[in-house]
Amino acid sequence: MPEDRTDDKLARMIDIAKMYYQLDYSQQEIADKFGISRPTVSRFLQQAKDEGYVQIKILDPNESNWTLAAQIERKFGLKKAVIVSVPQYEDAIVKKYLGIATADYLNQIVKEGDIIATTWGTTLYEVAINLQGKLLKDVKVVQLNGGVSHSETNTYAHEIVHLFGKAFHTAPYFIPLPAIVDHPVVKQAIESDRHIRNILELGKQSNVAIVTVGVPTEDSVLIKANYFTETDLRIIHEKGAGDICSRYIDLDGNIIADELNQRTIGIDLEELKKKEQSILVAGGAKKVDGMYGALRGKYNNVLITDQFTAKYLVERE
Protein backbone atom coordinates (compact mmCIF):
# COMPACT_ATOMS: atom_id res chain seq x y z
CA MET A 1 0.00 0.00 0.00
CA PRO A 2 1.43 3.45 -0.91
CA GLU A 3 2.74 5.42 2.09
CA ASP A 4 0.71 8.59 1.37
CA ARG A 5 -2.62 6.77 1.67
CA THR A 6 -4.48 7.74 4.83
CA ASP A 7 -6.20 5.17 7.01
CA ASP A 8 -9.49 6.97 6.33
CA LYS A 9 -9.12 6.57 2.58
CA LEU A 10 -8.31 2.87 2.94
CA ALA A 11 -11.25 2.36 5.31
CA ARG A 12 -13.57 4.09 2.81
CA MET A 13 -12.30 1.91 -0.05
CA ILE A 14 -12.94 -1.24 2.02
CA ASP A 15 -16.41 -0.02 3.02
CA ILE A 16 -17.31 0.68 -0.60
CA ALA A 17 -16.05 -2.75 -1.67
CA LYS A 18 -18.08 -4.49 1.06
CA MET A 19 -21.23 -2.57 0.16
CA TYR A 20 -20.84 -3.40 -3.52
CA TYR A 21 -19.71 -7.05 -3.38
CA GLN A 22 -21.30 -8.28 -0.14
CA LEU A 23 -24.39 -6.14 0.37
CA ASP A 24 -25.35 -5.71 -3.31
CA TYR A 25 -25.55 -1.91 -3.30
CA SER A 26 -25.35 -0.38 -6.78
CA GLN A 27 -22.47 1.99 -7.58
CA GLN A 28 -24.95 4.91 -7.75
CA GLU A 29 -26.40 4.05 -4.33
CA ILE A 30 -22.89 4.01 -2.84
CA ALA A 31 -22.07 7.34 -4.53
CA ASP A 32 -25.21 8.94 -3.06
CA LYS A 33 -24.46 7.56 0.41
CA PHE A 34 -20.88 8.89 0.46
CA GLY A 35 -21.62 12.10 -1.49
CA ILE A 36 -19.12 11.25 -4.24
CA SER A 37 -19.47 10.62 -7.99
CA ARG A 38 -20.23 7.21 -9.46
CA PRO A 39 -16.92 7.16 -11.45
CA THR A 40 -15.09 7.73 -8.13
CA VAL A 41 -16.86 4.66 -6.68
CA SER A 42 -15.83 2.70 -9.77
CA ARG A 43 -12.19 3.79 -9.29
CA PHE A 44 -12.27 2.72 -5.62
CA LEU A 45 -13.60 -0.72 -6.62
CA GLN A 46 -10.96 -1.16 -9.32
CA GLN A 47 -8.22 -0.09 -6.90
CA ALA A 48 -9.46 -2.57 -4.28
CA LYS A 49 -9.13 -5.37 -6.87
CA ASP A 50 -5.77 -4.18 -8.19
CA GLU A 51 -4.25 -4.09 -4.69
CA GLY A 52 -5.63 -7.44 -3.63
CA TYR A 53 -8.22 -6.27 -1.09
CA VAL A 54 -10.94 -7.82 -3.31
CA GLN A 55 -10.31 -11.25 -4.80
CA ILE A 56 -12.91 -12.71 -7.11
CA LYS A 57 -13.17 -16.49 -7.35
CA ILE A 58 -15.42 -18.13 -9.93
CA LEU A 59 -16.34 -21.77 -9.37
CA ASP A 60 -17.03 -23.34 -12.73
CA PRO A 61 -18.52 -26.85 -12.28
CA ASN A 62 -17.48 -27.78 -15.81
CA GLU A 63 -13.87 -26.88 -15.05
CA SER A 64 -14.01 -29.01 -11.91
CA ASN A 65 -15.50 -31.87 -13.92
CA TRP A 66 -12.80 -31.49 -16.55
CA THR A 67 -10.14 -31.91 -13.86
CA LEU A 68 -11.92 -34.98 -12.45
CA ALA A 69 -12.20 -36.47 -15.95
CA ALA A 70 -8.48 -36.01 -16.56
CA GLN A 71 -7.64 -37.65 -13.21
CA ILE A 72 -9.89 -40.65 -13.92
CA GLU A 73 -8.52 -41.08 -17.44
CA ARG A 74 -4.99 -41.13 -16.05
CA LYS A 75 -5.77 -43.40 -13.08
CA PHE A 76 -7.63 -46.08 -15.05
CA GLY A 77 -5.98 -45.68 -18.47
CA LEU A 78 -9.15 -44.57 -20.23
CA LYS A 79 -9.53 -43.08 -23.67
CA LYS A 80 -12.26 -40.73 -22.44
CA ALA A 81 -14.16 -39.84 -19.25
CA VAL A 82 -17.32 -37.75 -19.33
CA ILE A 83 -18.35 -36.31 -15.94
CA VAL A 84 -21.96 -35.16 -15.63
CA SER A 85 -23.08 -32.61 -13.02
CA VAL A 86 -26.15 -33.93 -11.19
CA PRO A 87 -28.11 -31.80 -8.69
CA GLN A 88 -28.77 -34.62 -6.20
CA TYR A 89 -27.03 -37.90 -5.49
CA GLU A 90 -30.13 -40.05 -5.82
CA ASP A 91 -30.20 -43.10 -8.10
CA ALA A 92 -33.21 -42.07 -10.19
CA ILE A 93 -31.86 -38.55 -10.75
CA VAL A 94 -28.34 -39.79 -11.54
CA LYS A 95 -29.73 -42.25 -14.12
CA LYS A 96 -31.78 -39.54 -15.85
CA TYR A 97 -28.80 -37.20 -16.20
CA LEU A 98 -26.47 -40.00 -17.32
CA GLY A 99 -29.07 -41.09 -19.86
CA ILE A 100 -29.15 -37.65 -21.46
CA ALA A 101 -25.34 -37.27 -21.46
CA THR A 102 -24.72 -40.74 -22.88
CA ALA A 103 -27.30 -40.31 -25.62
CA ASP A 104 -25.54 -37.06 -26.56
CA TYR A 105 -22.12 -38.76 -26.51
CA LEU A 106 -23.36 -41.56 -28.80
CA ASN A 107 -24.81 -39.01 -31.17
CA GLN A 108 -21.36 -37.42 -31.43
CA ILE A 109 -19.27 -40.57 -31.93
CA VAL A 110 -21.40 -43.02 -33.95
CA LYS A 111 -20.45 -43.04 -37.61
CA GLU A 112 -21.42 -44.87 -40.80
CA GLY A 113 -20.76 -48.60 -40.75
CA ASP A 114 -20.60 -48.87 -36.95
CA ILE A 115 -21.97 -51.89 -35.12
CA ILE A 116 -23.47 -50.76 -31.82
CA ALA A 117 -23.95 -53.41 -29.14
CA THR A 118 -25.89 -52.79 -25.97
CA THR A 119 -26.83 -54.58 -22.80
CA TRP A 120 -29.93 -53.79 -20.69
CA GLY A 121 -31.20 -52.40 -17.38
CA THR A 122 -32.76 -49.19 -16.07
CA THR A 123 -29.67 -47.02 -16.71
CA LEU A 124 -29.50 -48.02 -20.37
CA TYR A 125 -33.24 -47.56 -20.71
CA GLU A 126 -32.67 -43.89 -19.78
CA VAL A 127 -30.02 -43.73 -22.53
CA ALA A 128 -32.37 -45.33 -25.06
CA ILE A 129 -35.32 -43.00 -24.43
CA ASN A 130 -33.04 -39.95 -24.81
CA LEU A 131 -31.46 -40.91 -28.15
CA GLN A 132 -32.19 -38.14 -30.66
CA GLY A 133 -31.71 -40.22 -33.79
CA LYS A 134 -29.04 -39.91 -36.45
CA LEU A 135 -29.33 -40.79 -40.13
CA LEU A 136 -26.28 -42.85 -41.05
CA LYS A 137 -25.64 -45.60 -43.57
CA ASP A 138 -25.01 -49.22 -42.64
CA VAL A 139 -25.26 -48.93 -38.86
CA LYS A 140 -26.19 -52.15 -37.07
CA VAL A 141 -27.59 -52.52 -33.53
CA VAL A 142 -27.28 -55.78 -31.61
CA GLN A 143 -28.09 -57.02 -28.11
CA LEU A 144 -25.00 -58.09 -26.15
CA ASN A 145 -26.52 -60.60 -23.71
CA GLY A 146 -29.75 -62.41 -22.93
CA GLY A 147 -32.39 -60.44 -21.07
CA VAL A 148 -35.62 -62.43 -20.92
CA SER A 149 -36.82 -62.52 -17.30
CA HIS A 150 -38.36 -65.51 -15.52
CA SER A 151 -40.35 -63.13 -13.31
CA GLU A 152 -42.51 -60.05 -13.78
CA THR A 153 -39.42 -57.85 -13.44
CA ASN A 154 -38.77 -55.90 -16.62
CA THR A 155 -35.17 -55.93 -17.82
CA TYR A 156 -36.05 -53.43 -20.60
CA ALA A 157 -33.88 -55.52 -22.93
CA HIS A 158 -36.34 -55.53 -25.84
CA GLU A 159 -37.31 -51.84 -25.44
CA ILE A 160 -33.68 -50.69 -25.30
CA VAL A 161 -32.55 -52.55 -28.41
CA HIS A 162 -35.72 -51.49 -30.25
CA LEU A 163 -35.16 -47.79 -29.38
CA PHE A 164 -31.48 -47.97 -30.37
CA GLY A 165 -32.50 -49.48 -33.72
CA LYS A 166 -35.12 -46.78 -34.23
CA ALA A 167 -32.64 -43.98 -33.41
CA PHE A 168 -30.09 -45.23 -35.93
CA HIS A 169 -32.67 -46.26 -38.55
CA THR A 170 -31.84 -49.93 -38.59
CA ALA A 171 -33.57 -53.23 -37.79
CA PRO A 172 -31.90 -54.42 -34.56
CA TYR A 173 -30.77 -57.93 -33.67
CA PHE A 174 -32.27 -59.35 -30.47
CA ILE A 175 -31.18 -62.23 -28.23
CA PRO A 176 -34.62 -63.58 -27.21
CA LEU A 177 -33.19 -65.65 -24.37
CA PRO A 178 -32.61 -65.48 -20.61
CA ALA A 179 -29.31 -64.00 -19.42
CA ILE A 180 -28.45 -67.12 -17.43
CA VAL A 181 -29.57 -70.73 -17.83
CA ASP A 182 -29.55 -73.60 -15.33
CA HIS A 183 -26.64 -75.60 -16.74
CA PRO A 184 -23.57 -75.02 -18.96
CA VAL A 185 -24.80 -77.80 -21.29
CA VAL A 186 -28.01 -75.84 -21.91
CA LYS A 187 -25.98 -72.77 -22.83
CA GLN A 188 -23.80 -74.78 -25.21
CA ALA A 189 -26.85 -76.23 -26.93
CA ILE A 190 -28.49 -72.81 -27.31
CA GLU A 191 -25.35 -71.16 -28.64
CA SER A 192 -24.83 -73.94 -31.19
CA ASP A 193 -28.00 -72.78 -32.98
CA ARG A 194 -26.73 -70.92 -36.05
CA HIS A 195 -29.16 -67.99 -35.72
CA ILE A 196 -28.15 -67.36 -32.10
CA ARG A 197 -24.50 -67.93 -32.98
CA ASN A 198 -24.71 -65.29 -35.74
CA ILE A 199 -26.19 -62.69 -33.36
CA LEU A 200 -23.53 -63.42 -30.72
CA GLU A 201 -20.86 -63.13 -33.42
CA LEU A 202 -22.24 -59.73 -34.43
CA GLY A 203 -21.92 -58.61 -30.80
CA LYS A 204 -18.32 -59.79 -30.89
CA GLN A 205 -17.69 -57.80 -34.09
CA SER A 206 -19.25 -54.60 -32.73
CA ASN A 207 -16.90 -51.63 -32.45
CA VAL A 208 -19.15 -49.62 -30.09
CA ALA A 209 -20.35 -51.41 -26.94
CA ILE A 210 -22.39 -49.69 -24.28
CA VAL A 211 -22.76 -51.35 -20.89
CA THR A 212 -23.57 -50.56 -17.28
CA VAL A 213 -22.92 -52.35 -13.99
CA GLY A 214 -25.54 -54.02 -11.86
CA VAL A 215 -25.38 -54.32 -8.08
CA PRO A 216 -25.67 -57.58 -6.10
CA THR A 217 -28.56 -56.40 -3.91
CA GLU A 218 -32.10 -57.65 -3.52
CA ASP A 219 -33.50 -54.85 -5.71
CA SER A 220 -31.15 -55.81 -8.58
CA VAL A 221 -33.03 -56.44 -11.83
CA LEU A 222 -30.78 -59.43 -12.49
CA ILE A 223 -31.44 -60.98 -9.07
CA LYS A 224 -35.17 -60.22 -9.17
CA ALA A 225 -35.31 -61.84 -12.62
CA ASN A 226 -35.00 -65.18 -10.77
CA TYR A 227 -32.00 -66.65 -12.58
CA PHE A 228 -30.13 -67.88 -9.50
CA THR A 229 -30.11 -70.79 -7.07
CA GLU A 230 -29.47 -70.23 -3.35
CA THR A 231 -25.87 -71.36 -3.88
CA ASP A 232 -25.43 -68.84 -6.70
CA LEU A 233 -26.79 -66.04 -4.51
CA ARG A 234 -24.49 -66.92 -1.62
CA ILE A 235 -21.41 -66.66 -3.91
CA ILE A 236 -22.70 -63.43 -5.45
CA HIS A 237 -23.30 -61.78 -2.06
CA GLU A 238 -19.96 -62.98 -0.65
CA LYS A 239 -17.70 -62.06 -3.56
CA GLY A 240 -19.56 -59.92 -6.10
CA ALA A 241 -18.81 -56.22 -6.52
CA GLY A 242 -21.25 -56.01 -9.44
CA ASP A 243 -22.04 -57.45 -12.83
CA ILE A 244 -21.34 -56.45 -16.42
CA CYS A 245 -23.45 -58.11 -19.12
CA SER A 246 -24.78 -60.44 -16.37
CA ARG A 247 -21.27 -61.65 -15.49
CA TYR A 248 -20.32 -61.04 -11.85
CA ILE A 249 -16.91 -59.61 -11.00
CA ASP A 250 -15.03 -58.78 -7.80
CA LEU A 251 -13.32 -55.50 -6.86
CA ASP A 252 -10.30 -56.39 -9.01
CA GLY A 253 -12.46 -57.14 -12.04
CA ASN A 254 -12.07 -60.92 -11.87
CA ILE A 255 -15.00 -63.25 -12.68
CA ILE A 256 -16.18 -64.60 -9.30
CA ALA A 257 -17.50 -68.05 -10.32
CA ASP A 258 -16.55 -70.00 -13.45
CA GLU A 259 -19.58 -72.29 -13.27
CA LEU A 260 -21.95 -69.32 -13.18
CA ASN A 261 -20.02 -67.65 -15.98
CA GLN A 262 -20.37 -70.79 -18.12
CA ARG A 263 -24.17 -70.58 -17.78
CA THR A 264 -24.34 -66.93 -18.95
CA ILE A 265 -25.48 -66.18 -22.50
CA GLY A 266 -23.80 -63.28 -24.23
CA ILE A 267 -20.48 -61.60 -24.83
CA ASP A 268 -17.38 -62.62 -22.84
CA LEU A 269 -15.98 -59.72 -20.86
CA GLU A 270 -12.55 -60.12 -22.46
CA GLU A 271 -14.18 -59.17 -25.78
CA LEU A 272 -15.18 -55.76 -24.35
CA LYS A 273 -11.49 -54.87 -24.04
CA LYS A 274 -11.07 -55.09 -27.83
CA LYS A 275 -13.72 -52.48 -28.73
CA GLU A 276 -12.92 -49.16 -30.33
CA GLN A 277 -15.44 -47.64 -27.89
CA SER A 278 -16.25 -49.77 -24.85
CA ILE A 279 -18.49 -47.39 -22.91
CA LEU A 280 -19.36 -47.86 -19.25
CA VAL A 281 -22.27 -45.69 -18.13
CA ALA A 282 -23.09 -45.87 -14.43
CA GLY A 283 -23.29 -43.78 -11.28
CA GLY A 284 -24.70 -43.61 -7.79
CA ALA A 285 -23.51 -44.80 -4.39
CA LYS A 286 -24.68 -48.40 -4.85
CA LYS A 287 -22.71 -48.87 -8.06
CA VAL A 288 -19.29 -47.63 -7.01
CA ASP A 289 -17.88 -51.09 -6.14
CA GLY A 290 -19.02 -52.61 -9.43
CA MET A 291 -17.66 -49.64 -11.37
CA TYR A 292 -14.34 -49.84 -9.55
CA GLY A 293 -14.11 -53.55 -10.42
CA ALA A 294 -14.98 -52.90 -14.06
CA LEU A 295 -12.35 -50.16 -14.35
CA ARG A 296 -9.73 -52.24 -12.55
CA GLY A 297 -10.51 -55.10 -14.93
CA LYS A 298 -10.00 -52.67 -17.85
CA TYR A 299 -13.15 -53.85 -19.62
CA ASN A 300 -13.99 -50.33 -20.74
CA ASN A 301 -12.06 -47.46 -22.32
CA VAL A 302 -14.79 -44.80 -21.94
CA LEU A 303 -16.57 -43.87 -18.69
CA ILE A 304 -19.68 -41.72 -18.32
CA THR A 305 -20.58 -40.99 -14.70
CA ASP A 306 -21.65 -38.25 -12.27
CA GLN A 307 -19.36 -35.90 -10.35
CA PHE A 308 -19.91 -37.54 -6.94
CA THR A 309 -19.07 -41.05 -8.16
CA ALA A 310 -16.12 -39.69 -10.15
CA LYS A 311 -14.66 -38.04 -7.03
CA TYR A 312 -15.01 -41.28 -5.11
CA LEU A 313 -13.28 -43.28 -7.86
CA VAL A 314 -10.41 -40.78 -8.04
CA GLU A 315 -9.83 -40.85 -4.29
CA ARG A 316 -10.22 -44.60 -3.79
CA GLU A 317 -6.97 -46.47 -3.25
N, C-alpha and C positions, 0 to 999 in steps of 0.2 A: 504494500500500500504506500503511495507517495507520502512524503513527510509533511507536505503542506496541507494535507486533508485534515479538517477538524473532526473531532468525535461526533459533533452534531450532524455534519454532512454525511458521515458514514451511517449514523443511526437513521437518518432520514432515508438514505438509499435502501437500507435493510427493511425499514417499515414499508416503503413503497413496493419492494419486491414481495414481501409477505402478503400485502393487500392484493397484489395482482395475481400471484401464483397460488396462494393458499386460500384466500378469501373471495376470489373471483370478482373483485372490483374491476370496472373498466378503466382504461387509462384516463378518460375524461372525468370519471367520478373521483379518481385520485387527484387529478389536477385541481378540481373544484375544492376538494377537502383541504389541500395544502396551499391553495391560492397561487399556483404556478401554472405554466402553460402545458398543454398536452405533449408537445415535442420535448419539453424538459423531462417529463415523466418517462418518455420513451428513451431518452439518453441515460437516465438513471438505471433503467432496466437493462439496457445494453451493457452499461458499465458493470453492473452487478454480475452479469454473465461473463464478461471479459475477464474480470478479476477473480472469478471462481467462487463468489458468494452464492450464486445460483448455478446449480448443476442440473441439467435436464437429462433424464434417463427414459428412454422409450423401450418398452418391453414388447418385442414383436414375437408372437407365438410361432409364426412361420420360421423365423430365424432360429428359435429354440429347437423347433422340430427338425430343422435342417442339420443342426449340430448333433442331435440325437441320432438322426438317420446315418450321418457319417460315422459316428461311433459304433453303431450296430453293424454297418457294412464292414468296418475294419475288424470288429471282434469276431464276427461269424463268417467272414470271407464271402459276403454277398455281392452280387452284381448291382443290386438296387434295394433300398429300403424306402418305403413311403410311410410317413408318420402323419396320422390324421388327428386333428384336434377335436376331442369330444367334450361336450359341456358337463356330462356326468358319467361317473364310472359305474354304470349299470349295464348289465348284459344286453338288454333289449336295445338300449340307446347306442351302445358301442357297435352292435351288429348293423344297425341302420346306417350309421356314419361310414362304417367300413364297406358296406354294400355299395353306397354311392361312390366312394373313392375308388373301389376296385373296378366297378363298371366303367368309370372314367379312364382308369389306367388301361384296361383292355381295349377301350375304344382308341386309345393312342397307339398301342403297340401291335395290334393284330393287323396283318397284311395279307395280300392275296396269296393263296396257296397254303395258308397255315392250317394245321390240324389242331383244333382246340379240344382238350380232354378235361372233363370236370367230374368231381365227386359230388356228394350231396350233403344235406344238413341245413339247419336254419340259417347259418351264416351265408352259405352259398345261395340260398333262396333269396336273401336280401340283395346279393349281387345280381342274380338273374332278373329280378323285377325292376332293377334300375338300369339295365342295359338299354342304351339309346337306339342301337341298331346302326349298322354300317354296311354299305353296299360294296362288297368285294367279290372278286371271282374266285371260284374253286376253294372256298373255305369249307372245311369239314368240322363237325362237332360230334364228339363221341363220349359216352359214359365210361368212367375209369374203373368202377367197381359195382358189384351187385348192390341193389338197394330195396328189393321187395321185402316188406315187413311181414312177420308172422302175427303181428298184433294190430290193433287199431292205430298205433302210432304212425304218423306220416313222416317218411324220410325226405319227402319232397324230391326224390330222385327223378321221377318222370317229369314233374313240372319244371325243374331246373334245366334238364337237357332240352326239353321242348322250347323253353324261353330262350336258351342260348341259340338253338337252331333258328328260331324266328328272328332274333336280332341280327344274325349273320346270313340270313336268307338261304338257308340250307336245310335239307332233311336230315335230322340227327340220327345217330346210331345208339340204340338203347341196349342195356344188358338187363333183360326182363327176368332177373334171378335174385335170390336172396344174397346178402353180402357173405354169409357164412353158412356152410352146410354141416351136417352132423358127422361126416366122416371123410377123410382124405380121398377114399375110393370114389365117393359120390362126386367130389370136385373133379377128379381126373376124368370120370365118365362124362360129366357135363362139358368140360373144356375140350374134350375130344370131338364134340360136335362141330362140324366145319363152319357153321354160321356163327356160333359163339366164338370159335377160335379166330375167325376173321375180324370180329369186333374187338376182341382182346388185342389182336395184332395191331389194329388201327390205333388203339390206346397207346401201345408201345411205340408206334411210329410218330405219335403226336409231338409237335415241337413246343406247344404251349399247354402246360398242365396247370390247373388251378385247384388247390386243395385247401382244406382247413384241418384243424385238430379237434377231436372229440375229447370229452373228459370222462374218466371212469367213475361216474357218480350215478346214483339211482335215477336222476332225471335225464341221463344220457339217452339220446334217440336210439343209439346202437344197442344199449342195454335194454331199454324198454321194448325194442323190436323183438325181443324174446329169442335171440340166437344162441344163448349160452346155457350150459349146464351149471350146476352148483360148483363143480370143480373148476370150470372155466372162470367163473366169477371170483372165486377165491384167489386164483392166480392174478387175475386182472386187478383186483383191489390191493393185493400185496405188492405187486411189482410195477403196475402200469402207471406211466405218467400221462398217457393219452394215446389216441389212435390217429393214424393217417390212413385214409382209404380202407378203413376197418381193420387195420393191422396195428396191434398194440405195441408200443415201444416204452422203454424206461427213460430215465433222465439223461442217459448218454446216447439215446437214439437207437439202442439195440432192440431187436425183436424179443419179446419177453417169453414166448412159448412157441416152439417149432410146430408142435402138433396143431395148435390153434391156427397158426399161420398157414399150414398146409390144407386147412379147411376153408380158407378165405378166397373168394372169387374176385379176381381183378388184378390190377397191375402190381408187380413186385416193387417194393420201395426203392430198391437199387436202380430201377429204371427211371425214377424221378430225377436222379442225379444227372442223367444224360440229356435232359431237356434244355433247349435254348432258353426258355422261360419256364422255370418251375416255381410257381407263385404260391406262397403260403399266406392266406388271409385269415387272421384270427386276432382276438383281443379279449380282455376281461380277466378279472382275478382268477376265475376257475381254470382258465386255459394256459396260465403261464408255465406250468410244469410241462405240459404236452408240447408247447411251443419251444421251450428250452431244449427238450429232447429232440425235437425235429431239427432245430438249428444245429445242435451238437452233432446230430447224425448226418448233417450236410445234405439232406434230401431236397432242399430248396435253395434257389439262388436269388429269389426276390421275396421280400417280406412286406406285407401291408398290415399295419397295426395302429393302435391308438397311442397317444403320448404317455399315458400312465403305464401301460404294459411295456412300452419301449424303454422307459426309464428303469423299470424293474429288470429288464433283460440286460441292459447296459451295466447295471450295478451288481448283478448277481455273479458270484465267483464260480 
